[in-house]
Amino acid sequence: DLKVTYSGVAADPQLQQFIEVESQKQRFQQLVHQMTEVCWEKCMDKPGPKLDSRTETCFVNCVERFIDTSQFILNRLEQTQRSRGSFSETMSD
């Protein structure tokens, strides 16, 4: 039960699923790294043995804004793709 990929090479569906899952994990890790870098730079004045309440609040707000912004961008991209898809379908009729 082999599936033909876009490159014309037959591939095992389980292998394709594994690759997709690993790609999603990598994208998630990159997102976490980027979010950590942005929020650390914004909120951390001086490293210490524990976070004070102001720094902790800053991190929480930063992460929430980062997630909100990422979700907004993803939604916008989906809307753009949908509108282009319906436009190209209309043009081909």
C-alpha positions, 0 to 999 in steps of 0.5 A, a space after each residue: 500500500 504505497 503512496 506516490 509523493 509529489 516528487 514521483 517517488 513511492 513512499 510508505 504512508 507510515 514514514 510520511 506520517 512520521 516525517 510530518 510529526 517530526 516536522 511539527 515537533 521541530 516547528 514547535 521547538 523553533 517557536 518555543 526557542 523564538 518565544 524564549 529569546 524574545 521574552 527573555 530579552 524583554 523581561 530579564 534585567 538580571 539573572 538571580 536565584 528566582 524570579 521576582 513578581 514583576 519579572 514573572 508577570 512580564 514573562 507571562 504577558 510576553 508569552 501570551 502576546 507572542 501566542 496571540 500574535 502567532 495565532 493572528 498571523 496563522 489565521 490571516 494566512 489561512 484567510 489569504 490562502 482561502 481567498 486565493 483558492 476561491 479566486 483561482 477556482 473562479 478564474 478556472 471556471 
